[in-house]
Structures are given as structure tokens and as C-alpha cells.
């Protein structure tokens, strides 16, 4: 539903979203408009949670590049 509304307003990309004002986005999307405004500008005030349950563990083997 939100995607359809954004498309009807001519918002198809992040750049399109960033080009809209806070006033315009809150007018069309209410409280969520402020979230869309900030996220398009890479603003995220949520605290970083450094200590959380690990979901996966990665492992790799790197080999030196041999040049002749």
C-alpha cells in the first residue's frame, strides 16, 4: 500500500524520496513521513546494540597472491 502511494506521488527511488520535504511526507504519510524523511538522509537515532545474540558465524581462508 505504501509503495503504491509513493509511486502515485512520483517517488520511485531513494533519490526521489530524498527530494521531498518533511512537510510533504508528513502530509501524505502522517507520522511515518518523518521516518521516511530521515531514513532517506541516512539519519537513524536508534542506539547501537553491540551485545546481542550472534545469528551466524563466518569463516574464510585467504591465500597469498603469488606474483612471478
N, C-alpha and C positions, 0 to 999 in steps of 0.2 A: 504494500500500500504506500509506504514512504517513497519507494523507488519510483512508482508511478506518479506520485505527486511532484517529486523532484524533476522527473522527465517533462511533466506538463509545464513546469516553470523554466525549462531550458537548462536544467542542471544535469549534466551527463558525466562530468569528470570532477576530480578533486579541484582542479583549477577553476571550473565553473562555480563550485561551491565556495571557494575562497574569494571569488569576485563578488559575492553577495554580502550585504551589510548585516550587522547583528539585528538591526530593526526589522529588516525584510524577513530574515529567517525566523525570528520570534513571532512575527505576524502570521506567517504561514504554518509554522510547526510548533508554536507555543513554547513551553519550557525546553523541549528538545532542540529548538533552534539555537539556543545558547551553546549546547553541546556540539552541534554541527559546526557552528562558527569557530569554536575553539579547536576542535579536532582538525579542521581544515588548515589551521595555522600551527599545528603541532604543539598546542598548549594542553597539558594534562597535569592537573593539580593533585592527582591521586598520589598517596605516598607509595614509595617503592618498598616492596616486601622482599627483602633479601633472604630471609629464612623461611622457606616453605618446603613442602614435601617434593622431593625430586620425582619427576614424571618419567624420565628416561636417562640413560647413561650412554654417551657416545664413546667410541674408541676408534683410533685410526693408526695406521702405520705409515710413516713417511720415509722415503728413500732419498738419499742424496743424489743430486743430478750429476752424472759423470760427463765431463767435457773432454774431448780428445783434441 
